Amino acid sequence: MRLRVGPKPAGDLPFDVVGLGLNSVDLVAAIAGPLRPDGKHPAETMRRVAGGQTATAMATCAKLGWRARYVGHFGGDDNGRFSESSLADAGVDVSACRRLPATTNQFAIIMVDRQSGQRTIVWQRDPALRMRTADVEAEAVTAGRVLLVDCAETEAATEAARFARGAGIPTIIDVERVRPKIEALLDEVDVIIAAQAFPSAFTGVPDLGRAMRELASRFDAALTAVTLGAEGSLALVGGQEIRSPGRPVDIVDTTGAGDAFRGGFIAGWLASGPQAEVGDLLAYANAVGALNCRGLGARGGLPTAREVDALLGRAPSR
């Protein structure tokens, strides 16, 4: 099965992919065993790292060799500077971002169980970081061949997706939860990649397969997919179900695996274009997401293209 849409031809576009959405700074603490309520846990490791859905996906694309731009808001504090510099150091363009003085950057505390790789997240986001439709500049979000948005600020993301559609650029959404005006946003995207719980939460249908079909029938996306953690992913294309298994790796931390999956999907799509087999794209994305779990933090194990190819047992693609 192939997608009916593909990345816009490169032409003279300055970037391969643009992402509009969240960035975060995470304090990650790894503990030896399960997190116990009302307990005390000595940390094996405690580290400040960069994260955030869209920011991590853009860092993934850059690590895989693609020209990536991030569009978002940074706080004016030390964490904001840290988040911004982490992307710049990764080779991601941040020239279209805004820095907001007297505003704290999004921040999270993540407790990671070293035995299972599972994590507990507590986060905080200053309302002043909100991106509004007036903050979305057409020139900034149409500078790449693919646009990625998340669902944190639906109206801004919808505006960006409309600009992209007008410019002939396909949009992918990373959607985790039901938010106000999410329907209008989903109407504008070409590829839906959702968290496992989203289809049932949105449709009210408990069975995942049926919920995905209901979701796919309501919106005209070329692909509707969900990430399933260690089990890989499940997708619908033209009414056909495609399952892609996860890739076994030595797990250190699952934080950011879904974000890396989306970045991997985009990278595979850019490499293959409209001739891409959906199964191959999902296999590539699963490999990227799995490899990212090798390290601590949302970007701790981001792989190179050669590492992905090696895990998939194929010749280097780039």
C-alpha positions as CSV (number, residue, x, y, z in Angstrom):
1,M,0.0,0.0,0.0
2,R,1.2,3.5,-0.9
3,L,0.0,6.9,0.4
4,R,-1.9,9.0,-2.0
5,V,0.2,12.0,-0.9
6,G,3.9,12.6,-0.6
7,P,6.3,15.3,0.5
8,K,6.5,18.4,-1.6
9,P,9.4,18.3,-4.1
10,A,12.4,20.0,-2.6
11,G,12.7,22.8,-5.2
12,D,14.3,25.8,-3.5
13,L,12.7,25.1,-0.1
14,P,15.2,25.8,2.7
15,F,14.0,22.8,4.8
16,D,12.8,19.3,4.5
17,V,10.5,19.4,7.5
18,V,9.0,22.0,9.7
19,G,7.5,21.3,13.1
20,L,5.2,23.6,15.1
21,G,4.4,22.7,18.7
22,L,5.8,22.0,22.1
23,N,9.3,22.0,23.5
24,S,10.2,21.1,27.1
25,V,13.0,20.7,29.6
26,D,12.9,17.6,31.6
27,L,14.5,16.6,34.9
28,V,14.9,12.9,34.5
29,A,15.5,10.7,37.5
30,A,16.1,6.9,37.1
31,I,15.2,4.7,40.0
32,A,15.9,1.0,40.6
33,G,12.4,-0.2,41.0
34,P,8.7,0.7,40.7
35,L,7.6,4.1,41.9
36,R,5.8,3.6,45.3
37,P,3.2,6.1,46.6
38,D,4.4,7.9,49.7
39,G,7.9,6.3,49.2
40,K,11.4,7.6,49.0
41,H,13.6,6.5,46.1
42,P,17.3,7.1,45.7
43,A,18.1,8.1,42.1
44,E,20.6,6.1,40.1
45,T,20.9,9.0,37.7
46,M,19.4,12.5,37.7
47,R,19.8,14.7,34.6
48,R,18.4,17.8,33.0
49,V,17.6,17.0,29.3
50,A,15.6,18.5,26.5
51,G,12.2,17.1,25.3
52,G,8.8,18.1,24.0
53,Q,6.8,16.4,21.3
54,T,7.5,18.4,18.2
55,A,10.9,19.6,19.3
56,T,12.0,16.0,19.8
57,A,10.6,14.9,16.4
58,M,12.6,17.7,14.7
59,A,15.8,16.7,16.5
60,T,15.1,13.1,15.3
61,C,14.8,14.3,11.7
62,A,18.0,16.3,12.0
63,K,19.9,13.3,13.5
64,L,18.7,11.2,10.6
65,G,20.2,13.7,8.1
66,W,17.3,16.0,7.2
67,R,17.0,19.8,7.3
68,A,14.6,20.6,10.1
69,R,13.1,23.7,11.5
70,Y,11.2,24.1,14.8
71,V,8.6,26.8,15.3
72,G,7.5,27.4,18.9
73,H,7.8,29.6,22.0
74,F,10.7,29.4,24.5
75,G,10.5,30.8,28.0
76,G,12.9,33.6,29.0
77,D,14.4,31.6,31.8
78,D,17.5,29.4,31.9
79,N,15.4,26.4,30.9
80,G,14.2,28.3,27.8
81,R,17.7,29.0,26.8
82,F,18.7,25.4,27.5
83,S,15.8,24.1,25.3
84,E,16.6,26.5,22.5
85,S,20.3,25.7,22.5
86,S,19.7,22.0,22.6
87,L,17.8,22.2,19.3
88,A,20.4,24.5,17.7
89,D,23.2,22.2,18.8
90,A,21.3,19.3,17.2
91,G,21.2,21.2,13.9
92,V,17.6,22.3,14.0
93,D,16.8,25.8,12.8
94,V,15.1,27.9,15.5
95,S,15.1,31.3,13.8
96,A,11.3,31.4,13.5
97,C,10.8,30.9,17.3
98,R,9.8,33.5,19.8
99,R,11.6,34.0,23.2
100,L,9.2,35.3,25.9
101,P,10.8,37.3,28.7
102,A,9.5,36.9,32.2
103,T,8.0,33.5,31.2
104,T,9.1,30.1,32.4
105,N,9.7,27.4,29.8
106,Q,7.7,24.2,29.9
107,F,9.3,21.9,32.5
108,A,8.7,18.3,33.5
109,I,9.9,15.9,36.2
110,I,10.2,12.3,34.8
111,M,10.7,9.3,37.1
112,V,12.0,6.3,35.1
113,D,11.8,2.7,36.4
114,R,15.1,1.2,35.2
115,Q,13.8,-2.3,35.4
116,S,10.9,-1.8,32.9
117,G,11.8,1.5,31.3
118,Q,8.3,2.8,32.2
119,R,8.0,6.4,33.4
120,T,5.9,8.8,35.4
121,I,5.7,12.4,34.2
122,V,4.7,15.5,36.1
123,W,4.8,18.7,34.0
124,Q,4.0,22.4,34.1
125,R,3.5,24.9,31.3
126,D,3.1,28.7,31.8
127,P,-0.1,29.9,30.0
128,A,2.0,32.7,28.6
129,L,3.7,30.2,26.3
130,R,0.5,29.7,24.4
131,M,0.8,30.1,20.6
132,R,-2.2,31.9,19.0
133,T,-3.2,31.9,15.4
134,A,-1.8,35.4,15.0
135,D,1.6,34.0,16.0
136,V,1.7,31.6,13.1
137,E,3.5,33.0,10.1
138,A,2.8,31.4,6.7
139,E,6.4,31.9,5.5
140,A,7.8,30.1,8.6
141,V,5.5,27.0,8.4
142,T,5.7,26.5,4.6
143,A,9.4,26.5,4.4
144,G,9.7,22.7,4.3
145,R,8.4,19.7,2.3
146,V,6.4,18.3,5.2
147,L,4.8,20.0,8.2
148,L,4.4,18.3,11.6
149,V,2.0,19.7,14.3
150,D,1.0,18.5,17.7
151,C,-2.3,19.0,19.4
152,A,-1.3,21.2,22.3
153,E,-2.7,24.4,20.8
154,T,-5.3,23.3,18.3
155,E,-6.1,26.7,16.7
156,A,-2.5,27.6,16.0
157,A,-1.9,24.1,14.6
158,T,-5.0,24.4,12.4
159,E,-3.8,27.7,11.0
160,A,-0.4,26.2,10.2
161,A,-2.0,23.2,8.6
162,R,-4.2,25.5,6.4
163,F,-1.1,27.4,5.3
164,A,0.6,24.2,4.5
165,R,-2.3,22.8,2.5
166,G,-2.5,26.0,0.5
167,A,1.1,25.6,-0.4
168,G,0.8,21.9,-1.4
169,I,2.7,20.7,1.7
170,P,1.3,17.6,3.5
171,T,0.7,17.8,7.3
172,I,1.2,15.1,9.9
173,I,-0.3,15.4,13.4
174,D,0.9,14.0,16.6
175,V,-2.3,13.7,18.6
176,E,-2.4,12.5,22.1
177,R,-5.7,13.6,23.6
178,V,-9.1,15.2,22.8
179,R,-8.9,18.9,23.0
180,P,-11.3,21.8,22.1
181,K,-11.6,22.3,18.3
182,I,-9.6,19.1,17.6
183,E,-12.1,18.2,14.8
184,A,-11.2,21.4,12.8
185,L,-7.5,20.5,13.1
186,L,-8.0,16.9,12.0
187,D,-9.9,18.1,9.0
188,E,-6.7,19.8,7.8
189,V,-4.1,17.1,8.2
190,D,-3.0,14.4,5.7
191,V,-1.5,11.8,8.2
192,I,-2.9,11.1,11.7
193,I,-0.4,9.4,14.1
194,A,-2.2,9.1,17.4
195,A,-1.4,7.8,20.9
196,Q,-3.0,4.5,21.5
197,A,-5.8,5.9,23.7
198,F,-6.9,8.7,21.4
199,P,-9.2,6.9,18.9
200,S,-11.4,5.4,21.7
201,A,-11.3,8.7,23.6
202,F,-12.4,10.6,20.6
203,T,-15.0,8.2,19.2
204,G,-16.3,6.6,22.4
205,V,-15.7,3.2,20.9
206,P,-13.7,1.0,23.3
207,D,-12.3,-1.5,20.7
208,L,-9.2,0.1,19.2
209,G,-9.7,-1.4,15.7
210,R,-13.3,-0.2,15.4
211,A,-12.4,3.2,16.9
212,M,-9.6,3.7,14.3
213,R,-12.0,2.8,11.5
214,E,-14.5,5.3,12.9
215,L,-11.8,7.9,13.2
216,A,-10.6,7.2,9.6
217,S,-14.2,7.5,8.3
218,R,-14.7,10.9,9.8
219,F,-11.6,12.5,8.4
220,D,-10.0,12.4,5.0
221,A,-6.5,11.6,6.1
222,A,-4.4,9.4,3.8
223,L,-3.1,7.4,6.8
224,T,-4.5,6.9,10.3
225,A,-2.1,5.2,12.7
226,V,-1.5,4.6,16.4
227,T,1.7,3.9,18.3
228,L,1.5,0.8,20.5
229,G,4.7,1.0,22.5
230,A,6.7,-2.2,22.5
231,E,4.0,-3.8,20.2
232,G,4.8,-1.4,17.4
233,S,2.1,0.3,15.5
234,L,-1.3,-0.2,13.8
235,A,-2.4,1.8,10.7
236,L,-5.3,2.1,8.3
237,V,-4.7,3.0,4.6
238,G,-7.6,2.9,2.2
239,G,-9.5,0.7,4.6
240,Q,-6.7,-1.8,4.8
241,E,-5.1,-2.6,8.2
242,I,-1.3,-2.7,8.5
243,R,0.4,-3.9,11.6
244,S,4.1,-3.3,12.2
245,P,5.8,-5.0,15.1
246,G,8.1,-3.2,17.5
247,R,11.8,-3.8,17.5
248,P,13.4,-5.4,20.6
249,V,16.2,-3.3,22.2
250,D,17.7,-3.0,25.6
251,I,15.3,-0.4,27.1
252,V,16.7,2.3,29.4
253,D,13.8,4.8,29.1
254,T,10.7,5.0,26.9
255,T,10.3,8.8,27.2
256,G,10.2,10.3,23.7
257,A,9.7,7.0,21.9
258,G,6.5,8.2,20.2
259,D,8.0,11.5,19.3
260,A,11.0,9.7,17.7
261,F,8.6,7.4,15.9
262,R,7.0,10.4,14.2
263,G,10.3,11.9,13.3
264,G,11.3,8.5,11.9
265,F,8.2,8.3,9.9
266,I,8.8,11.7,8.4
267,A,12.5,10.8,7.6
268,G,11.4,7.6,5.9
269,W,8.8,9.4,3.9
270,L,11.3,12.1,2.8
271,A,13.7,9.4,1.7
272,S,11.1,7.4,-0.2
273,G,8.6,10.1,-1.5
274,P,5.2,9.2,-3.0
275,Q,6.5,5.7,-3.9
276,A,6.9,4.7,-0.3
277,E,5.3,1.5,0.9
278,V,3.4,2.3,4.1
279,G,4.7,-0.9,5.7
280,D,8.3,0.2,5.1
281,L,7.6,3.6,6.6
282,L,6.1,2.1,9.7
283,A,8.9,-0.3,10.1
284,Y,11.5,2.5,9.8
285,A,9.5,4.6,12.3
286,N,9.3,1.7,14.8
287,A,13.0,1.2,14.5
288,V,13.8,4.8,15.2
289,G,11.4,4.9,18.2
290,A,12.9,1.7,19.6
291,L,16.5,2.8,19.3
292,N,15.7,6.0,21.1
293,C,14.8,4.0,24.2
294,R,18.5,3.0,24.6
295,G,19.2,6.3,26.4
296,L,17.9,8.4,29.2
297,G,15.5,11.2,28.4
298,A,13.4,12.1,25.4
299,R,16.4,12.3,23.0
300,G,18.8,10.1,24.9
301,G,19.1,7.3,22.3
302,L,18.3,9.1,19.0
303,P,19.8,7.0,16.3
304,T,21.7,7.9,13.1
305,A,20.4,6.7,9.8
306,R,23.1,4.0,9.7
307,E,22.0,2.6,13.0
308,V,18.4,2.4,11.8
309,D,19.4,0.7,8.6
310,A,21.5,-1.8,10.7
311,L,18.6,-2.7,12.9
312,L,16.4,-3.2,9.9
313,G,19.1,-5.3,8.3
314,R,19.4,-3.3,5.1
315,A,22.0,-1.3,3.2
316,P,22.5,2.3,4.3
317,S,19.8,4.5,2.7
318,R,21.7,7.8,3.1
